[in-house]
Amino acid sequence: MINKQQLLDPIKAAKYLGVTAGTLAVWRSTGRYTLPFVKIGRKVMYRDTDLNAFINERTKLHTHSFVNVE
Protein backbone atom coordinates (compact mmCIF):
# COMPACT_ATOMS: atom_id res chain seq x y z
CA MET A 1 0.00 0.00 0.00
CA ILE A 2 1.31 3.46 -0.89
CA ASN A 3 1.23 6.19 1.74
CA LYS A 4 -0.26 9.02 -0.31
CA GLN A 5 0.94 12.46 0.70
CA GLN A 6 0.22 15.70 -1.02
CA LEU A 7 3.15 17.94 -1.92
CA LEU A 8 2.61 21.68 -1.81
CA ASP A 9 4.81 24.35 -3.36
CA PRO A 10 6.09 27.10 -1.04
CA ILE A 11 3.29 29.51 -1.96
CA LYS A 12 0.54 27.01 -1.12
CA ALA A 13 2.39 25.79 1.99
CA ALA A 14 2.83 29.38 3.20
CA LYS A 15 -0.84 30.12 2.65
CA TYR A 16 -1.74 26.94 4.56
CA LEU A 17 0.37 28.11 7.52
CA GLY A 18 -0.68 31.76 7.29
CA VAL A 19 2.81 33.08 6.55
CA THR A 20 4.55 34.29 3.40
CA ALA A 21 6.64 32.20 1.02
CA GLY A 22 9.53 34.50 1.96
CA THR A 23 9.13 33.50 5.60
CA LEU A 24 9.38 29.83 4.62
CA ALA A 25 12.54 30.62 2.65
CA VAL A 26 14.08 32.28 5.71
CA TRP A 27 13.12 29.31 7.91
CA ARG A 28 14.73 26.93 5.39
CA SER A 29 17.97 28.88 5.13
CA THR A 30 18.39 29.67 8.84
CA GLY A 31 16.96 26.48 10.32
CA ARG A 32 14.87 28.62 12.66
CA TYR A 33 12.11 26.01 12.74
CA THR A 34 12.32 22.31 12.06
CA LEU A 35 9.89 22.23 9.16
CA PRO A 36 10.95 19.47 6.76
CA PHE A 37 10.91 20.18 3.04
CA VAL A 38 11.52 18.10 -0.07
CA LYS A 39 13.98 19.10 -2.80
CA ILE A 40 13.21 17.83 -6.28
CA GLY A 41 15.88 19.31 -8.50
CA ARG A 42 15.61 23.04 -7.83
CA LYS A 43 12.03 22.75 -6.64
CA VAL A 44 11.16 23.00 -2.97
CA MET A 45 8.01 21.23 -1.82
CA TYR A 46 6.32 20.58 1.51
CA ARG A 47 4.43 17.44 2.52
CA ASP A 48 0.97 18.12 3.87
CA THR A 49 1.67 15.65 6.69
CA ASP A 50 4.77 17.66 7.71
CA LEU A 51 2.77 20.90 7.72
CA ASN A 52 0.12 19.32 9.94
CA ALA A 53 2.78 17.94 12.31
CA PHE A 54 4.40 21.41 12.45
CA ILE A 55 1.05 22.92 13.45
CA ASN A 56 0.34 20.18 16.00
CA GLU A 57 3.76 20.65 17.62
CA ARG A 58 2.93 24.30 18.20
CA THR A 59 -0.52 23.79 19.67
CA LYS A 60 -0.50 25.23 23.19
CA LEU A 61 -2.93 25.47 26.08
CA HIS A 62 -1.33 28.59 27.56
CA THR A 63 1.58 30.89 26.83
CA HIS A 64 3.89 29.92 29.72
CA SER A 65 4.77 33.57 30.20
CA PHE A 66 4.88 34.49 33.84
CA VAL A 67 4.79 38.12 34.85
CA ASN A 68 6.24 39.07 38.19
CA VAL A 69 3.70 41.49 39.65
CA GLU A 70 5.22 42.89 42.83
PDB file of N, CA, C and O in Angstrom, chain B, residues numbered from 101:
ATOM      1  N   MET B 101       0.837  -1.186   0.000  1.00  0.00           N
ATOM      2  CA  MET B 101       0.000   0.000   0.000  1.00  0.00           C
ATOM      3  C   MET B 101       0.886   1.254   0.000  1.00  0.00           C
ATOM      4  O   MET B 101       1.877   1.311   0.727  1.00  0.00           O
ATOM      5  N   ILE B 102       0.543   2.218  -0.783  1.00  0.00           N
ATOM      6  CA  ILE B 102       1.307   3.455  -0.893  1.00  0.00           C
ATOM      7  C   ILE B 102       0.730   4.490   0.065  1.00  0.00           C
ATOM      8  O   ILE B 102      -0.479   4.716   0.111  1.00  0.00           O
ATOM      9  N   ASN B 103       1.634   5.119   0.836  1.00  0.00           N
ATOM     10  CA  ASN B 103       1.229   6.194   1.739  1.00  0.00           C
ATOM     11  C   ASN B 103       1.134   7.467   0.913  1.00  0.00           C
ATOM     12  O   ASN B 103       2.152   8.081   0.596  1.00  0.00           O
ATOM     13  N   LYS B 104      -0.076   7.863   0.565  1.00  0.00           N
ATOM     14  CA  LYS B 104      -0.265   9.019  -0.306  1.00  0.00           C
ATOM     15  C   LYS B 104      -0.176  10.314   0.483  1.00  0.00           C
ATOM     16  O   LYS B 104      -0.943  10.549   1.417  1.00  0.00           O
ATOM     17  N   GLN B 105       0.775  11.145   0.087  1.00  0.00           N
ATOM     18  CA  GLN B 105       0.943  12.456   0.700  1.00  0.00           C
ATOM     19  C   GLN B 105       0.858  13.501  -0.404  1.00  0.00           C
ATOM     20  O   GLN B 105       1.292  13.276  -1.534  1.00  0.00           O
ATOM     21  N   GLN B 106       0.304  14.616  -0.059  1.00  0.00           N
ATOM     22  CA  GLN B 106       0.218  15.704  -1.021  1.00  0.00           C
ATOM     23  C   GLN B 106       1.425  16.606  -0.844  1.00  0.00           C
ATOM     24  O   GLN B 106       1.793  16.944   0.281  1.00  0.00           O
ATOM     25  N   LEU B 107       2.042  16.997  -1.948  1.00  0.00           N
ATOM     26  CA  LEU B 107       3.155  17.936  -1.917  1.00  0.00           C
ATOM     27  C   LEU B 107       2.647  19.313  -2.316  1.00  0.00           C
ATOM     28  O   LEU B 107       1.935  19.464  -3.309  1.00  0.00           O
ATOM     29  N   LEU B 108       3.021  20.311  -1.533  1.00  0.00           N
ATOM     30  CA  LEU B 108       2.613  21.682  -1.814  1.00  0.00           C
ATOM     31  C   LEU B 108       3.842  22.521  -2.118  1.00  0.00           C
ATOM     32  O   LEU B 108       4.891  22.353  -1.496  1.00  0.00           O
ATOM     33  N   ASP B 109       3.706  23.421  -3.076  1.00  0.00           N
ATOM     34  CA  ASP B 109       4.807  24.350  -3.361  1.00  0.00           C
ATOM     35  C   ASP B 109       4.863  25.380  -2.230  1.00  0.00           C
ATOM     36  O   ASP B 109       3.927  25.472  -1.436  1.00  0.00           O
ATOM     37  N   PRO B 110       5.949  26.153  -2.149  1.00  0.00           N
ATOM     38  CA  PRO B 110       6.092  27.098  -1.037  1.00  0.00           C
ATOM     39  C   PRO B 110       4.956  28.118  -0.920  1.00  0.00           C
ATOM     40  O   PRO B 110       4.611  28.526   0.189  1.00  0.00           O
ATOM     41  N   ILE B 111       4.386  28.527  -2.023  1.00  0.00           N
ATOM     42  CA  ILE B 111       3.290  29.511  -1.961  1.00  0.00           C
ATOM     43  C   ILE B 111       2.063  28.901  -1.303  1.00  0.00           C
ATOM     44  O   ILE B 111       1.442  29.524  -0.442  1.00  0.00           O
ATOM     45  N   LYS B 112       1.709  27.678  -1.707  1.00  0.00           N
ATOM     46  CA  LYS B 112       0.544  27.012  -1.117  1.00  0.00           C
ATOM     47  C   LYS B 112       0.813  26.624   0.334  1.00  0.00           C
ATOM     48  O   LYS B 112      -0.070  26.738   1.183  1.00  0.00           O
ATOM     49  N   ALA B 113       2.031  26.168   0.618  1.00  0.00           N
ATOM     50  CA  ALA B 113       2.391  25.795   1.990  1.00  0.00           C
ATOM     51  C   ALA B 113       2.343  27.020   2.898  1.00  0.00           C
ATOM     52  O   ALA B 113       1.855  26.941   4.025  1.00  0.00           O
ATOM     53  N   ALA B 114       2.846  28.142   2.413  1.00  0.00           N
ATOM     54  CA  ALA B 114       2.829  29.381   3.197  1.00  0.00           C
ATOM     55  C   ALA B 114       1.399  29.818   3.477  1.00  0.00           C
ATOM     56  O   ALA B 114       1.073  30.219   4.594  1.00  0.00           O
ATOM     57  N   LYS B 115       0.560  29.742   2.476  1.00  0.00           N
ATOM     58  CA  LYS B 115      -0.842  30.118   2.650  1.00  0.00           C
ATOM     59  C   LYS B 115      -1.507  29.205   3.680  1.00  0.00           C
ATOM     60  O   LYS B 115      -2.292  29.666   4.508  1.00  0.00           O
ATOM     61  N   TYR B 116      -1.194  27.922   3.627  1.00  0.00           N
ATOM     62  CA  TYR B 116      -1.740  26.944   4.565  1.00  0.00           C
ATOM     63  C   TYR B 116      -1.359  27.299   6.003  1.00  0.00           C
ATOM     64  O   TYR B 116      -2.167  27.151   6.920  1.00  0.00           O
ATOM     65  N   LEU B 117      -0.122  27.767   6.193  1.00  0.00           N
ATOM     66  CA  LEU B 117       0.369  28.114   7.523  1.00  0.00           C
ATOM     67  C   LEU B 117       0.041  29.541   7.941  1.00  0.00           C
ATOM     68  O   LEU B 117       0.160  29.891   9.115  1.00  0.00           O
ATOM     69  N   GLY B 118      -0.374  30.369   6.978  1.00  0.00           N
ATOM     70  CA  GLY B 118      -0.682  31.761   7.289  1.00  0.00           C
ATOM     71  C   GLY B 118       0.543  32.644   7.361  1.00  0.00           C
ATOM     72  O   GLY B 118       0.543  33.653   8.066  1.00  0.00           O
ATOM     73  N   VAL B 119       1.594  32.274   6.633  1.00  0.00           N
ATOM     74  CA  VAL B 119       2.813  33.080   6.552  1.00  0.00           C
ATOM     75  C   VAL B 119       3.098  33.348   5.079  1.00  0.00           C
ATOM     76  O   VAL B 119       2.328  32.929   4.215  1.00  0.00           O
ATOM     77  N   THR B 120       4.191  34.037   4.786  1.00  0.00           N
ATOM     78  CA  THR B 120       4.547  34.287   3.400  1.00  0.00           C
ATOM     79  C   THR B 120       5.547  33.239   2.916  1.00  0.00           C
ATOM     80  O   THR B 120       6.203  32.571   3.716  1.00  0.00           O
ATOM     81  N   ALA B 121       5.650  33.110   1.606  1.00  0.00           N
ATOM     82  CA  ALA B 121       6.643  32.196   1.023  1.00  0.00           C
ATOM     83  C   ALA B 121       8.045  32.659   1.401  1.00  0.00           C
ATOM     84  O   ALA B 121       8.943  31.836   1.578  1.00  0.00           O
ATOM     85  N   GLY B 122       8.238  33.966   1.524  1.00  0.00           N
ATOM     86  CA  GLY B 122       9.529  34.504   1.960  1.00  0.00           C
ATOM     87  C   GLY B 122       9.890  34.053   3.364  1.00  0.00           C
ATOM     88  O   GLY B 122      11.053  33.769   3.651  1.00  0.00           O
ATOM     89  N   THR B 123       8.898  33.986   4.238  1.00  0.00           N
ATOM     90  CA  THR B 123       9.126  33.501   5.597  1.00  0.00           C
ATOM     91  C   THR B 123       9.591  32.054   5.571  1.00  0.00           C
ATOM     92  O   THR B 123      10.517  31.686   6.293  1.00  0.00           O
ATOM     93  N   LEU B 124       8.955  31.230   4.745  1.00  0.00           N
ATOM     94  CA  LEU B 124       9.382  29.831   4.620  1.00  0.00           C
ATOM     95  C   LEU B 124      10.816  29.741   4.110  1.00  0.00           C
ATOM     96  O   LEU B 124      11.584  28.891   4.558  1.00  0.00           O
ATOM     97  N   ALA B 125      11.175  30.614   3.176  1.00  0.00           N
ATOM     98  CA  ALA B 125      12.540  30.623   2.649  1.00  0.00           C
ATOM     99  C   ALA B 125      13.542  30.963   3.750  1.00  0.00           C
ATOM    100  O   ALA B 125      14.614  30.360   3.822  1.00  0.00           O
ATOM    101  N   VAL B 126      13.203  31.914   4.598  1.00  0.00           N
ATOM    102  CA  VAL B 126      14.076  32.277   5.714  1.00  0.00           C
ATOM    103  C   VAL B 126      14.195  31.106   6.678  1.00  0.00           C
ATOM    104  O   VAL B 126      15.296  30.788   7.127  1.00  0.00           O
ATOM    105  N   TRP B 127      13.081  30.458   7.005  1.00  0.00           N
ATOM    106  CA  TRP B 127      13.120  29.311   7.909  1.00  0.00           C
ATOM    107  C   TRP B 127      13.995  28.197   7.346  1.00  0.00           C
ATOM    108  O   TRP B 127      14.741  27.554   8.085  1.00  0.00           O
ATOM    109  N   ARG B 128      13.903  27.967   6.023  1.00  0.00           N
ATOM    110  CA  ARG B 128      14.730  26.927   5.388  1.00  0.00           C
ATOM    111  C   ARG B 128      16.203  27.267   5.490  1.00  0.00           C
ATOM    112  O   ARG B 128      17.017  26.409   5.834  1.00  0.00           O
ATOM    113  N   SER B 129      16.554  28.509   5.196  1.00  0.00           N
ATOM    114  CA  SER B 129      17.973  28.881   5.134  1.00  0.00           C
ATOM    115  C   SER B 129      18.608  29.034   6.511  1.00  0.00           C
ATOM    116  O   SER B 129      19.800  28.776   6.673  1.00  0.00           O
ATOM    117  N   THR B 130      17.824  29.451   7.508  1.00  0.00           N
ATOM    118  CA  THR B 130      18.390  29.667   8.835  1.00  0.00           C
ATOM    119  C   THR B 130      18.195  28.477   9.773  1.00  0.00           C
ATOM    120  O   THR B 130      18.883  28.364  10.788  1.00  0.00           O
ATOM    121  N   GLY B 131      17.267  27.598   9.437  1.00  0.00           N
ATOM    122  CA  GLY B 131      16.955  26.485  10.319  1.00  0.00           C
ATOM    123  C   GLY B 131      16.221  26.928  11.564  1.00  0.00           C
ATOM    124  O   GLY B 131      16.241  26.237  12.583  1.00  0.00           O
ATOM    125  N   ARG B 132      15.576  28.072  11.488  1.00  0.00           N
ATOM    126  CA  ARG B 132      14.875  28.618  12.662  1.00  0.00           C
ATOM    127  C   ARG B 132      13.842  27.639  13.215  1.00  0.00           C
ATOM    128  O   ARG B 132      13.742  27.455  14.429  1.00  0.00           O
ATOM    129  N   TYR B 133      13.089  27.021  12.337  1.00  0.00           N
ATOM    130  CA  TYR B 133      12.114  26.010  12.739  1.00  0.00           C
ATOM    131  C   TYR B 133      12.434  24.709  12.023  1.00  0.00           C
ATOM    132  O   TYR B 133      12.986  24.702  10.923  1.00  0.00           O
ATOM    133  N   THR B 134      12.077  23.617  12.667  1.00  0.00           N
ATOM    134  CA  THR B 134      12.320  22.309  12.057  1.00  0.00           C
ATOM    135  C   THR B 134      11.100  21.908  11.231  1.00  0.00           C
ATOM    136  O   THR B 134      10.315  21.046  11.628  1.00  0.00           O
ATOM    137  N   LEU B 135      10.964  22.545  10.090  1.00  0.00           N
ATOM    138  CA  LEU B 135       9.888  22.229   9.159  1.00  0.00           C
ATOM    139  C   LEU B 135      10.519  21.524   7.960  1.00  0.00           C
ATOM    140  O   LEU B 135      11.165  22.168   7.134  1.00  0.00           O
ATOM    141  N   PRO B 136      10.336  20.209   7.859  1.00  0.00           N
ATOM    142  CA  PRO B 136      10.954  19.473   6.761  1.00  0.00           C
ATOM    143  C   PRO B 136      10.431  19.939   5.400  1.00  0.00           C
ATOM    144  O   PRO B 136       9.275  20.338   5.262  1.00  0.00           O
ATOM    145  N   PHE B 137      11.303  19.878   4.414  1.00  0.00           N
ATOM    146  CA  PHE B 137      10.906  20.178   3.035  1.00  0.00           C
ATOM    147  C   PHE B 137      11.577  19.175   2.119  1.00  0.00           C
ATOM    148  O   PHE B 137      12.553  18.525   2.493  1.00  0.00           O
ATOM    149  N   VAL B 138      11.043  19.061   0.920  1.00  0.00           N
ATOM    150  CA  VAL B 138      11.524  18.103  -0.068  1.00  0.00           C
ATOM    151  C   VAL B 138      12.142  18.885  -1.223  1.00  0.00           C
ATOM    152  O   VAL B 138      11.542  19.829  -1.737  1.00  0.00           O
ATOM    153  N   LYS B 139      13.347  18.483  -1.626  1.00  0.00           N
ATOM    154  CA  LYS B 139      13.984  19.098  -2.799  1.00  0.00           C
ATOM    155  C   LYS B 139      13.870  18.132  -3.965  1.00  0.00           C
ATOM    156  O   LYS B 139      14.302  16.983  -3.877  1.00  0.00           O
ATOM    157  N   ILE B 140      13.293  18.600  -5.046  1.00  0.00           N
ATOM    158  CA  ILE B 140      13.205  17.830  -6.281  1.00  0.00           C
ATOM    159  C   ILE B 140      13.850  18.699  -7.347  1.00  0.00           C
ATOM    160  O   ILE B 140      13.217  19.599  -7.899  1.00  0.00           O
ATOM    161  N   GLY B 141      15.119  18.420  -7.631  1.00  0.00           N
ATOM    162  CA  GLY B 141      15.879  19.315  -8.498  1.00  0.00           C
ATOM    163  C   GLY B 141      16.013  20.649  -7.795  1.00  0.00           C
ATOM    164  O   GLY B 141      16.496  20.710  -6.665  1.00  0.00           O
ATOM    165  N   ARG B 142      15.592  21.714  -8.448  1.00  0.00           N
ATOM    166  CA  ARG B 142      15.605  23.043  -7.826  1.00  0.00           C
ATOM    167  C   ARG B 142      14.320  23.359  -7.081  1.00  0.00           C
ATOM    168  O   ARG B 142      14.234  24.349  -6.354  1.00  0.00           O
ATOM    169  N   LYS B 143      13.334  22.512  -7.270  1.00  0.00           N
ATOM    170  CA  LYS B 143      12.031  22.748  -6.636  1.00  0.00           C
ATOM    171  C   LYS B 143      12.063  22.427  -5.152  1.00  0.00           C
ATOM    172  O   LYS B 143      12.706  21.470  -4.721  1.00  0.00           O
ATOM    173  N   VAL B 144      11.362  23.237  -4.385  1.00  0.00           N
ATOM    174  CA  VAL B 144      11.158  22.996  -2.965  1.00  0.00           C
ATOM    175  C   VAL B 144       9.670  22.704  -2.783  1.00  0.00           C
ATOM    176  O   VAL B 144       8.812  23.436  -3.275  1.00  0.00           O
ATOM    177  N   MET B 145       9.390  21.630  -2.070  1.00  0.00           N
ATOM    178  CA  MET B 145       8.009  21.233  -1.822  1.00  0.00           C
ATOM    179  C   MET B 145       7.863  20.866  -0.348  1.00  0.00           C
ATOM    180  O   MET B 145       8.838  20.537   0.328  1.00  0.00           O
ATOM    181  N   TYR B 146       6.628  20.931   0.131  1.00  0.00           N
ATOM    182  CA  TYR B 146       6.319  20.584   1.512  1.00  0.00           C
ATOM    183  C   TYR B 146       5.248  19.503   1.522  1.00  0.00           C
ATOM    184  O   TYR B 146       4.256  19.593   0.799  1.00  0.00           O
ATOM    185  N   ARG B 147       5.457  18.473   2.351  1.00  0.00           N
ATOM    186  CA  ARG B 147       4.434  17.436   2.516  1.00  0.00           C
ATOM    187  C   ARG B 147       3.325  17.974   3.406  1.00  0.00           C
ATOM    188  O   ARG B 147       3.591  18.643   4.405  1.00  0.00           O
ATOM    189  N   ASP B 148       2.092  17.683   3.044  1.00  0.00           N
ATOM    190  CA  ASP B 148       0.968  18.121   3.875  1.00  0.00           C
ATOM    191  C   ASP B 148       1.051  17.514   5.273  1.00  0.00           C
ATOM    192  O   ASP B 148       0.663  18.158   6.247  1.00  0.00           O
ATOM    193  N   THR B 149       1.545  16.298   5.382  1.00  0.00           N
ATOM    194  CA  THR B 149       1.671  15.653   6.694  1.00  0.00           C
ATOM    195  C   THR B 149       2.694  16.383   7.563  1.00  0.00           C
ATOM    196  O   THR B 149       2.513  16.482   8.777  1.00  0.00           O
ATOM    197  N   ASP B 150       3.773  16.897   6.953  1.00  0.00           N
ATOM    198  CA  ASP B 150       4.770  17.657   7.712  1.00  0.00           C
ATOM    199  C   ASP B 150       4.212  19.002   8.169  1.00  0.00           C
ATOM    200  O   ASP B 150       4.525  19.466   9.266  1.00  0.00           O
ATOM    201  N   LEU B 151       3.394  19.624   7.337  1.00  0.00           N
ATOM    202  CA  LEU B 151       2.770  20.898   7.722  1.00  0.00           C
ATOM    203  C   LEU B 151       1.819  20.687   8.897  1.00  0.00           C
ATOM    204  O   LEU B 151       1.796  21.484   9.835  1.00  0.00           O
ATOM    205  N   ASN B 152       1.039  19.613   8.841  1.00  0.00           N
ATOM    206  CA  ASN B 152       0.118  19.316   9.944  1.00  0.00           C
ATOM    207  C   ASN B 152       0.873  19.002  11.225  1.00  0.00           C
ATOM    208  O   ASN B 152       0.466  19.441  12.301  1.00  0.00           O
ATOM    209  N   ALA B 153       1.965  18.250  11.131  1.00  0.00           N
ATOM    210  CA  ALA B 153       2.783  17.941  12.312  1.00  0.00           C
ATOM    211  C   ALA B 153       3.377  19.215  12.897  1.00  0.00           C
ATOM    212  O   ALA B 153       3.424  19.378  14.116  1.00  0.00           O
ATOM    213  N   PHE B 154       3.834  20.123  12.026  1.00  0.00           N
ATOM    214  CA  PHE B 154       4.397  21.406  12.448  1.00  0.00           C
ATOM    215  C   PHE B 154       3.356  22.192  13.250  1.00  0.00           C
ATOM    216  O   PHE B 154       3.671  22.760  14.296  1.00  0.00           O
ATOM    217  N   ILE B 155       2.131  22.219  12.760  1.00  0.00           N
ATOM    218  CA  ILE B 155       1.046  22.924  13.451  1.00  0.00           C
ATOM    219  C   ILE B 155       0.754  22.238  14.785  1.00  0.00           C
ATOM    220  O   ILE B 155       0.617  22.907  15.810  1.00  0.00           O
ATOM    221  N   ASN B 156       0.659  20.918  14.775  1.00  0.00           N
ATOM    222  CA  ASN B 156       0.338  20.181  16.001  1.00  0.00           C
ATOM    223  C   ASN B 156       1.409  20.366  17.076  1.00  0.00           C
ATOM    224  O   ASN B 156       1.089  20.433  18.262  1.00  0.00           O
ATOM    225  N   GLU B 157       2.677  20.450  16.670  1.00  0.00           N
ATOM    226  CA  GLU B 157       3.761  20.651  17.623  1.00  0.00           C
ATOM    227  C   GLU B 157       3.681  22.015  18.301  1.00  0.00           C
ATOM    228  O   GLU B 157       4.224  22.201  19.391  1.00  0.00           O
ATOM    229  N   ARG B 158       3.019  22.949  17.673  1.00  0.00           N
ATOM    230  CA  ARG B 158       2.935  24.301  18.199  1.00  0.00           C
ATOM    231  C   ARG B 158       1.592  24.607  18.849  1.00  0.00           C
ATOM    232  O   ARG B 158       1.317  25.760  19.184  1.00  0.00           O
ATOM    233  N   THR B 159       0.768  23.608  19.027  1.00  0.00           N
ATOM    234  CA  THR B 159      -0.524  23.795  19.673  1.00  0.00           C
ATOM    235  C   THR B 159      -0.307  23.875  21.174  1.00  0.00           C
ATOM    236  O   THR B 159       0.246  22.954  21.776  1.00  0.00           O
ATOM    237  N   LYS B 160      -0.735  24.956  21.769  1.00  0.00           N
ATOM    238  CA  LYS B 160      -0.501  25.228  23.192  1.00  0.00           C
ATOM    239  C   LYS B 160      -1.815  25.430  23.931  1.00  0.00           C
ATOM    240  O   LYS B 160      -2.831  25.783  23.334  1.00  0.00           O
ATOM    241  N   LEU B 161      -1.780  25.203  25.229  1.00  0.00           N
ATOM    242  CA  LEU B 161      -2.935  25.468  26.084  1.00  0.00           C
ATOM    243  C   LEU B 161      -2.813  26.805  26.802  1.00  0.00           C
ATOM    244  O   LEU B 161      -3.816  27.409  27.184  1.00  0.00           O
ATOM    245  N   HIS B 162      -1.574  27.263  26.982  1.00  0.00           N
ATOM    246  CA  HIS B 162      -1.325  28.586  27.563  1.00  0.00           C
ATOM    247  C   HIS B 162       0.048  29.050  27.103  1.00  0.00           C
ATOM    248  O   HIS B 162       0.799  28.286  26.497  1.00  0.00           O
ATOM    249  N   THR B 163       0.370  30.293  27.392  1.00  0.00           N
ATOM    250  CA  THR B 163       1.583  30.891  26.835  1.00  0.00           C
ATOM    251  C   THR B 163       2.839  30.641  27.635  1.00  0.00           C
ATOM    252  O   THR B 163       3.934  30.889  27.131  1.00  0.00           O
ATOM    253  N   HIS B 164       2.733  30.166  28.842  1.00  0.00           N
ATOM    254  CA  HIS B 164       3.886  29.920  29.718  1.00  0.00           C
ATOM    255  C   HIS B 164       4.632  31.198  30.086  1.00  0.00           C
ATOM    256  O   HIS B 164       5.732  31.125  30.635  1.00  0.00           O
ATOM    257  N   SER B 165       4.072  32.345  29.803  1.00  0.00           N
ATOM    258  CA  SER B 165       4.766  33.572  30.200  1.00  0.00           C
ATOM    259  C   SER B 165       4.270  33.982  31.583  1.00  0.00           C
ATOM    260  O   SER B 165       3.074  34.158  31.817  1.00  0.00           O
ATOM    261  N   PHE B 166       5.207  34.123  32.461  1.00  0.00           N
ATOM    262  CA  PHE B 166       4.879  34.487  33.836  1.00  0.00           C
ATOM    263  C   PHE B 166       5.357  35.914  34.076  1.00  0.00           C
ATOM    264  O   PHE B 166       6.512  36.248  33.812  1.00  0.00           O
ATOM    265  N   VAL B 167       4.472  36.732  34.570  1.00  0.00           N
ATOM    266  CA  VAL B 167       4.791  38.123  34.846  1.00  0.00           C
ATOM    267  C   VAL B 167       4.908  38.282  36.354  1.00  0.00           C
ATOM    268  O   VAL B 167       4.004  37.919  37.107  1.00  0.00           O
ATOM    269  N   ASN B 168       6.030  38.827  36.774  1.00  0.00           N
ATOM    270  CA  ASN B 168       6.236  39.072  38.192  1.00  0.00           C
ATOM    271  C   ASN B 168       5.549  40.391  38.560  1.00  0.00           C
ATOM    272  O   ASN B 168       6.008  41.464  38.170  1.00  0.00           O
ATOM    273  N   VAL B 169       4.473  40.306  39.296  1.00  0.00           N
ATOM    274  CA  VAL B 169       3.699  41.491  39.650  1.00  0.00           C
ATOM    275  C   VAL B 169       3.917  41.787  41.142  1.00  0.00           C
ATOM    276  O   VAL B 169       3.163  41.317  41.994  1.00  0.00           O
ATOM    277  N   GLU B 170       4.932  42.553  41.434  1.00  0.00           N
ATOM    278  CA  GLU B 170       5.225  42.887  42.834  1.00  0.00           C
ATOM    279  C   GLU B 170       4.996  44.343  43.093  1.00  0.00           C
ATOM    280  O   GLU B 170       5.190  44.808  44.216  1.00  0.00           O
TER     281      GLU B 170
END
